[in-house]
Amino acid sequence: MPAPSHSITENAPPCNDDASNELEATSPMIPPTPPSMPPELEESILVAYRSVGIGTFGVVMRFIGMPLEKIALFMNSSQVTGANPIRQSVKLTFAGGAMAPYRVVGPASLVAWFMQYSVMGLAFQFFDHALSKALGVKPVWYGEELMLPPPSKEEQTPSPSQSDPAYRVKSTLKTILAPVLAGSLESTVANRAEVQRYFGPAKFASIETKLAWSSPLSRLCAPAFLSNAMRNVIMCNTSFIITPITYKLYYPQEKKSKSSLFWYGMGMNFAGNAVAITQQALWGRALDYCAENGGRNIKYGEVI
């Protein structure tokens, strides 16, 4: 005859409610896990935090360095000629007293400095990625990609789509347009403030009145915009095209690091500045031309 079956509940010891309550009361409380932010939101907040900090730092440092900026501006202008250009530039800089270089700084300069240091560094990457996506081509190498070994010969062999002439034309067009758009945007933000610091707020307002430009865009860009934009385009090409490509492909792999990238970029920027300074000099001379007779439109052919 089969043995009688017993359920688990029948064999289980009786439940002691008092013991259970005592155990719950003496057990350590585990704090609830705080809700986490989405990675995209957390990254955006971190970028904004860094941008505000860098922008504020840039404003303070540029304001402190105004005497050096004014000396450099005068040295690249037609107001300094002959021997001892540094002495002439220093004399012009402090002609109105020790605080003269700081009196030319207005609200437009503070806003432009903040924008240049906080968000303008992202402008090229924005245009590069947007154009790459629109044209269906690869963007420039960034960040950790620069630390990886350069592509092997097999990887460098273009795919059938990349060897297509149309792809190469689009890739070249993107490489040309991205620094042009980024440099022009930076000049749109900064040139008016730079011209104001060059002339001083009162003199610049007088020149603007004489020019009588009716277009809001012309007033926003301010005089000598073209040479200012060309300077920024040259530096964009140096910093965001030539530097990452040459570092990625030709810098010794065993020596790649954030420190070596920093110093390599500094050296490349120095070389780029050697070219960009020609446009800076043209910018100063164009503004001197603009200021003659109380204000006149710039004709670069006559300036050059």
C-alpha positions in Angstrom: 0.0 0.0 0.0 1.5 3.3 -0.9 2.8 5.6 1.8 0.6 8.6 2.5 1.9 11.8 0.9 2.6 14.9 3.0 2.7 18.4 1.7 5.5 20.8 2.5 3.2 22.9 4.6 2.3 20.0 6.7 6.0 19.2 7.5 7.1 22.9 7.9 7.6 24.2 11.4 5.1 26.6 12.7 5.8 30.2 11.8 6.9 32.4 14.7 5.6 35.8 14.0 7.4 37.4 17.0 10.7 36.1 15.8 10.1 37.4 12.3 9.1 40.9 13.6 12.2 41.0 15.8 14.4 40.0 12.8 13.0 42.8 10.7 13.4 45.3 13.4 17.1 44.5 14.0 18.1 44.0 10.3 20.2 46.9 8.9 18.3 49.2 6.6 19.5 49.1 3.0 19.2 52.6 1.5 17.3 52.7 -1.7 19.3 53.2 -4.9 19.0 56.8 -6.1 17.7 57.1 -9.6 20.4 57.6 -12.2 20.3 60.1 -15.0 20.3 59.0 -18.7 23.9 59.0 -20.0 23.0 61.6 -22.7 21.7 64.0 -20.0 24.6 63.4 -17.7 27.1 64.0 -20.6 25.3 67.2 -21.6 25.4 68.6 -18.1 29.1 67.8 -17.9 29.8 69.5 -21.2 27.8 72.6 -20.1 29.7 72.7 -16.7 33.1 72.5 -18.4 32.0 75.1 -21.1 30.9 77.6 -18.4 34.2 77.1 -16.5 36.4 77.4 -19.6 34.4 80.4 -20.8 34.7 82.2 -17.5 38.4 81.4 -17.3 38.9 82.7 -20.9 37.1 86.0 -20.1 39.3 86.7 -17.0 42.6 85.8 -18.8 41.8 87.8 -21.9 40.9 90.9 -19.8 44.1 90.6 -17.8 46.1 90.3 -21.0 44.6 93.3 -22.7 47.8 95.4 -22.7 49.6 92.6 -24.6 46.7 92.3 -27.1 46.8 96.1 -27.8 50.5 96.0 -28.3 50.1 93.2 -30.8 47.3 95.0 -32.6 49.3 98.1 -33.0 52.4 96.2 -34.2 50.3 94.7 -37.0 48.8 98.1 -38.0 50.0 100.9 -40.2 50.3 103.1 -37.2 53.7 101.6 -36.4 56.5 102.1 -39.0 60.3 102.3 -39.0 62.6 101.3 -36.2 61.7 100.1 -32.7 58.1 98.8 -33.5 57.7 97.4 -30.0 58.5 100.7 -28.3 56.1 102.5 -30.6 53.4 99.9 -29.9 53.8 100.2 -26.2 53.7 104.0 -26.3 50.5 103.9 -28.4 49.0 101.3 -26.0 49.5 103.4 -22.9 49.0 106.8 -24.5 45.8 107.3 -22.5 47.3 106.1 -19.2 48.0 102.8 -17.5 44.3 101.7 -17.6 43.8 102.7 -21.3 44.0 99.1 -22.6 41.2 98.1 -20.3 38.8 101.0 -21.1 38.3 99.6 -24.7 36.7 96.5 -23.3 32.9 96.6 -23.5 30.0 94.1 -23.0 30.4 92.9 -26.6 34.0 91.8 -25.8 33.0 89.9 -22.7 30.3 88.0 -24.5 32.6 87.3 -27.5 35.4 86.0 -25.2 33.0 83.8 -23.3 31.5 82.3 -26.6 35.0 81.8 -28.1 36.3 79.8 -25.1 33.1 78.0 -24.1 31.5 76.7 -27.3 33.4 77.8 -30.4 35.8 74.9 -30.0 32.8 72.6 -30.7 31.8 74.6 -33.9 34.2 72.7 -36.2 33.1 69.3 -34.9 29.5 70.3 -35.4 30.0 71.3 -39.0 32.3 68.4 -39.7 29.8 65.8 -38.4 26.8 67.6 -40.0 28.4 67.8 -43.4 29.8 64.2 -43.2 26.3 62.9 -42.5 24.7 65.0 -45.2 27.3 64.1 -47.8 27.8 60.5 -46.7 31.5 60.7 -46.0 33.7 60.0 -43.0 34.4 62.8 -40.4 37.9 63.8 -39.3 39.5 61.7 -36.5 38.9 63.0 -32.9 39.8 62.2 -29.3 40.8 58.6 -28.6 40.9 57.8 -32.3 44.1 59.7 -32.6 45.8 57.4 -30.1 45.0 54.3 -32.1 47.5 53.0 -34.7 47.2 54.4 -38.2 45.2 52.3 -40.6 47.1 49.4 -42.2 47.7 49.2 -45.9 44.6 47.0 -46.3 42.5 49.4 -44.3 43.8 52.3 -46.2 42.7 50.7 -49.5 39.4 52.5 -50.3 36.3 50.6 -50.6 34.4 50.6 -54.0 32.2 53.4 -52.7 35.1 55.5 -51.4 37.1 55.1 -54.6 34.2 56.5 -56.5 35.1 60.0 -57.9 31.9 61.4 -56.5 32.8 60.3 -53.0 36.2 61.9 -53.2 34.7 65.2 -54.5 32.2 65.2 -51.6 34.9 64.4 -49.0 37.1 67.2 -50.4 34.2 69.6 -50.4 33.4 68.7 -46.7 37.1 69.2 -45.8 37.0 72.7 -47.3 33.6 73.8 -46.1 33.9 72.7 -42.4 36.8 75.1 -41.5 35.3 77.9 -43.6 31.9 77.6 -41.8 33.5 77.3 -38.4 36.0 80.2 -39.0 33.2 82.4 -40.3 31.0 81.6 -37.4 33.8 82.5 -34.9 34.4 85.8 -36.8 30.7 86.6 -36.7 30.8 86.2 -32.9 34.1 87.9 -32.3 35.0 90.4 -35.1 32.7 93.3 -33.9 34.1 93.1 -30.4 37.7 93.0 -31.7 37.1 96.1 -33.9 35.6 97.8 -30.9 38.7 97.0 -28.8 40.9 98.2 -31.7 39.3 101.6 -32.0 37.7 102.0 -28.6 33.9 102.2 -28.1 33.5 105.9 -28.8 35.6 106.0 -32.0 34.0 102.9 -33.3 30.6 104.3 -32.8 31.6 107.4 -34.7 33.0 105.4 -37.6 29.8 103.3 -37.7 27.7 106.5 -37.9 29.8 107.7 -40.9 29.6 104.4 -42.7 25.8 104.4 -42.3 25.4 100.7 -43.0 21.7 99.8 -43.2 22.1 96.0 -43.3 21.9 94.4 -39.8 24.2 91.6 -41.0 26.9 94.1 -42.1 26.7 95.9 -38.7 26.9 92.5 -36.9 30.0 91.4 -38.9 31.6 94.9 -38.6 34.5 96.2 -40.8 37.4 94.0 -41.9 35.3 90.8 -41.5 36.9 89.1 -44.5 40.5 89.2 -43.2 39.4 88.3 -39.7 37.5 85.3 -41.1 40.5 84.2 -43.2 42.7 84.2 -40.1 40.2 82.0 -38.3 39.8 79.7 -41.3 43.6 79.2 -41.5 43.8 78.3 -37.7 40.8 76.0 -38.1 42.5 74.1 -40.8 45.7 73.9 -38.7 44.0 72.8 -35.5 41.3 70.5 -36.8 42.5 69.2 -40.2 46.3 69.2 -40.4 47.1 68.5 -36.8 44.9 65.4 -36.2 45.6 63.8 -39.6 49.4 64.2 -39.4 49.5 63.1 -35.7 47.3 60.0 -36.5 49.3 58.9 -39.5 52.9 60.0 -38.9 53.5 60.4 -35.2 55.4 57.4 -33.6 52.8 55.1 -32.1 54.9 54.3 -29.0 55.1 58.0 -28.2 51.4 58.9 -28.5 49.9 60.3 -25.4 47.7 63.3 -24.4 50.9 65.2 -23.4 52.6 64.6 -26.8 49.3 65.5 -28.6 49.2 68.8 -26.7 52.8 69.7 -27.5 52.4 68.6 -31.1 49.3 70.7 -31.4 51.1 73.7 -29.9 53.9 73.3 -32.5 51.4 73.0 -35.4 49.5 76.1 -34.1 52.8 78.1 -34.0 53.3 77.1 -37.7 49.7 78.0 -38.5 50.1 81.4 -36.8 53.1 82.2 -39.0 50.6 82.1 -41.9 47.6 83.6 -40.1 49.6 86.6 -39.0 49.5 87.8 -42.6 45.7 88.1 -42.3 46.0 89.7 -38.8 48.3 92.4 -40.3 45.9 92.9 -43.2 43.0 93.2 -40.7 44.8 96.0 -38.7 45.8 97.9 -41.9 42.2 97.5 -43.3 40.8 99.1 -40.1 43.3 102.0 -40.3 42.1 102.5 -43.9 38.5 102.3 -42.7 39.1 105.0 -40.0 40.5 107.6 -42.5 38.3 110.7 -43.0 36.1 109.6 -40.1 35.0 106.3 -41.7 35.0 104.8 -45.2 34.4 101.4 -46.8 37.4 99.1 -47.1 38.8 98.4 -50.5 41.3 95.6 -50.0 43.1 96.2 -53.3 44.1 99.7 -52.0 45.0 98.4 -48.6 47.3 95.8 -50.0 
